[in-house]
């Protein structure tokens, strides 16, 4: 998730655009905020991508983040908190444009190389994990922490996580967990592992060489995946459509990691958990990312108006007491009708990406 607002005091452009050889480079440029994505940045990136799509001199697009801390750590959720408290519409406008950009990245007609170095959360995943060539490093930390603030894994998060092997995506979504390079590769959120010391050479090579060949030339074998190693208990515990049952299974497992996972899930917004789980199950059946984004837009607007969204951000970011008071307080109090209301059509306010899609659809197969 990300923010509709930018840095009013910033003197540098929030996105740097440059061309070198046959490559075009997009650099997210808010390093002090770990390149948090703003509405202005969404517009700049989308305009550039649309221009380059028809430019025969551009053969490759490359996405990176300024600074040493990460590609993009989501955004200024305090701004979204203020908008929600005021009953505003800025967040809705931002999400609509952001999701359109995510869809453009997914269906981009040229190689789109996303360097997912350092922290990559929320909106950063939307910009990178839908790309055609996704690079992670030993510094990568990739996650979608939204259930901890009364929201859901958006920007196509339900599409990505529902396609992870077994129930690993469900585990990450409900625990709001982050993963390192080995797990990101194993669950299909990245394609290549490149040690960070080789990134400068890679960025130079992309200006003159075939994108995939340039990446492969500096790649190393994937690091091991702890998630794949834990699939025995993860797949058994997270199967099905009932969060309460999942919690019971986790608590009954002998593995220490399962016990820790139970504690993490239990601390999240019950409404977010129930809606996210249903969105993952629905998302696994979609034929294209656009369908997931259309649904996520409905859910984002409903969460924006739900008290858990304001309360979650208050507890985790504003007052930082880490003690959110969820309403309702338990997953058993979130009924099927409550969940269904989040998924109800928006009428004329629908995002409508799937209806307008003309690109090639993606596979629905899970590993």
N, C-alpha and C positions, 0 to 999 in steps of 0.2 A: 504494500500500500504506500501511497505517496501523498504529497501535499499540493494544494492549489496555489500556494504562495511562494514567492521568491525572496531573495535577499535584497531589501530595499537599499542597503548601504553598499552593496557590492559594486566595485568599479570595473571588475573584469567581466567579460561576457560569461554567462553560465554554461555555455557550450562552445567549444572551440572547433571550428571546421577548417580542414586543410586538405589539399590535394598533393600527392607525390606519385610520380609515375602513373601507373594505371589504377592506383588505389585512392579512395576518399576516406578520410579519417574523421570520426566523431569522438571528441574528448569531453566527457562530462567534467565540468570545471567549477565545482564547489568543494574543494578538498577539505576545508574546515568543517563542513557538514557531511563529510564522506560522500560528497556528490549527490546529495538528496535531490530527487527529481521534482521539478516544479512544473506548473502549467506552461510557463514561458518556454521551458526547456523542451517539453513535449512538442510544442509548435515548431520550434527551431529544427528539431530532429526530423519531424515528419516532412517539413518543407524540403530539407536537404535530401532525404531518401526519395521523395517523389521526383525531384529534379534529376538525381543520379540514375534513377531507373531507366530514363530515356536518353541518357548520355553515353554514347558508344565509347568514349574515352575512359569511362569508369568501369572497371571490370570487377573490382572488389571493394566492399565497404568494411571498415574496421571500427569497432567500438571499444574504447578504453575509458578509464577514469583517471583524473589528475590526482597527484599525491600518492602516498604510500599506504593508505589505510584500506582502500577498497574501491571497487567499481561504483557501487551505489548502495547506500544503507536505508533505502526507503525514502522517508521524507519527514517534514515538519508536521507530525501528527497533532501537535498542539493547535495548528491552524485548522485542521479538520475538526478538532474538538470544539473550537470556538464556533465554527460554522454550524456544527450539529446543535450546540447549545442555543444558537440564535435562530435555528430553523431555516438556515440559509440554503442557497442553491449552488454556491461556488464549487463544492465538492462534487456535485452531480455533473457539472459541466466539465470539471477536470477528469473525472473517471471516464466519461464518454470519450473524450479526446485521447486519453491514455490508452484505453482499450482498443480504439481504432488504430493507434500506433502499434500496439502489440500484434494486432492482426496483420498489419503491413509488414512487420518484421518476419512473421511466420511465413508469409507468402511472397517474400521479396524475390525478384527474378534473378538476382545476382548473388554470388557468395557473400555472406554476411558473417564476418568473423568477430565474435564477442570474446574479449579477454576478461574472464571472470576471476581476476586476481583480487585477493583480500576479501573484504566483507561484501557480500551480495545478498541483499534482502528485499522482499516486497517488490516495489517498482523496479528495482534493479534486475530482478529475475525476469520481469515482463519485457525488459529491453534486451536481455541477453539469452535466456534459455530457450527462446523460440527461434533463435538464429540457426543458420545452416551449419556453421562451424563454431563450436563452443569450446573454449580453452580454459582449463583450470590449472592452478599451480599449487605448490605446497603451502601457500598462504591463504588459499581459498577457504571461506566460511560462508556457506550458502544455506539460506533458510527462509521460512515463511512463518513469522511469529504471531500471526493475526488473531488466533483464537484466544490469546492471552490479553487482548484488548477489546474483546467483544466484537470481533469482525470475522472475516473468512479469508482463506488464501485466494486472493483475486489475481488480476493481471494474467489470467490463464493458469493460475496455480492448481485449480481443480482438474484441469486437463492434464497437466504434467504429472501431478501426484497420483491421479487415478490410473496412469499408465506405468507407474513404477512396478518392479517385480513383486508379485504376491501382494502383501499388505504393508510393504515398507512405506509407501506413500501415505497410507492411512495413519500409520504410526507417527510420521513426521508432522502431518497436518494436525492431529489431535494433541500431540505433545508440544506443538509449536517449536519443533527442534531445528537445529542447524547441522549441516554435514560438511565434512572435509572433501578433498578432491576424490579420494577413492570411492566414497559412497556416492558422490555426485555423478561419477562416471558409471557406476554400477546401476543406478536407478534411472539413467537416461536423461539426466539434466545437463550433461556435458559429454564431449566427444574425445578430447585429447588432453593429456597431461604434459605440460611444458614447465620445467623448472623456471622460476622467476628470473634467474640470472640470464636466461636465454631470450627473454621477451624483447629487449632492444633489437637483437638480431632478427627476431621474427617480424617485428614491425617494419624494419627496413626491407626485409625480403618480400613482404607482401606488396611492396610498391612495384616490383618488377617480375615476380614469379607467380605461377599458378597458386591460388590461395591454399588449396588442400595440400599440394606438394610442399609448399613452404612450411605449413604447420607440421606435417608428418616428419619433415627433415629435422625438426628440433624437439620432437616429442620423445618421451620416455614411456616405458610400460606403466600401466595404471597401478597406483598403490593399492594395497588390500582394502577390502570393504568390510567394516564391522557390521553394517546392516545386513549384508548378505549372509555373514556368518551367524547372525541371530535370527534368521528367517524361521527357524523351527518354532520358536515361541511367538515371534511377531505374527506370522501367518495364522497360527492357531488362535491367538488372543483377539486379533482385530477383524476377524471375519464377521460378516453379517451387517445388519442395519440398525442395531440397537446399542447406543453408547453405554447404557447401564449394564448390559450384558458384557460388553467389552471390558468395562471397569472390573466387573466381578472376575472375569477370566484372568486379567492382569494380576489382580490381588491373589489369585489362587496359584499362580505360577511359582515355581521354586527359584527361578533366576532372579538375582539381585537387580539386574537391569529392568526386568519386568515390573518389579516392585517400585523402582524409581519412576518408571513410566506411568504407573497407576497414580502416583502422587502428582505428577505433572499434569496428567489429564484431569484429575479431580479438581485442580486449582483453576482450570479454565472456565470461561463463561459457558454454562450449560446450554444456553440457546445457540451460541456459536458452535459448540460441539455437535449438537443435533443437526443444525442446518448444514454445517460443513460435511458431516458424514453423508447426508443425503445428497449433497452436491457432488461428492466424489463418486457415489454409486451412479448417479445420473450421468456424470461426465464420462464415465467409462464407456457409455453407449453412444456418445456423440461421434459423428463422422468427421468433424472438423473443429479446430480451435474456436472458430467464430461462434459456434453454438454454445460453447462453454462461456465465452465472453458475454454473450447476450444474457445468459442466465446469471452470471456473476454481477452484471450491471443491475439486474433486478434485486439481487441479494444485497449489493452494496447500498442501494437506496433504502432498503428496508432496515439494514443495520444502522445506517446514518440516523434513522428516526427512533431507534431502539435505545432504551436507557443504559444497556450494558456497554454500548459504544462510548458514551460520555463517561461512564463510571470506570471503564477499563483504562482509558487514557488518563483520567484523573489519578488513578491509583498507581499506574506504572510510570507515568511521565511527568505529570504536573505536580502533584503533591508527593509522589514517590513513596507512599507508605506501604506499597506492595500488598495491600489488603483490600482488594475490590469487593464490594457488596453486590453480588449478582442478583438479578431478579428475572426469572425465578432462581432459587438457590440451589436446585439439584436437577440432574438430568431427568429424573422421574417426573418432574413437574412440567416438562416440555412435551406436549402431546403432538400427535400427527397433524392435527388441525393448525397448531402453532407453526409447525414447520411448513406446511403447505401454504400458509399465508405469505411466507417469504418468497415463494416461487410463483405466486400469482402474476399473470401478465400485467404489464404497465399500460396497455392500451396505446395511445398515440405517443407515449414517452419511451417506447421500446427502443433499444439501441439498434436492432435490425441488421447486424452484421451478416448473419447467416443468410438472410433473405437477399442481400445484395452481393453475396460472394460469387465470383466468377472464376476464381483460381482453382487449382488442383486440390482435392480433398486429401486429408491425411489418413493414415491407417488407424483403426481402432483396436488393433491387436495389443494385448498385454503379454508381457513375457511370462 
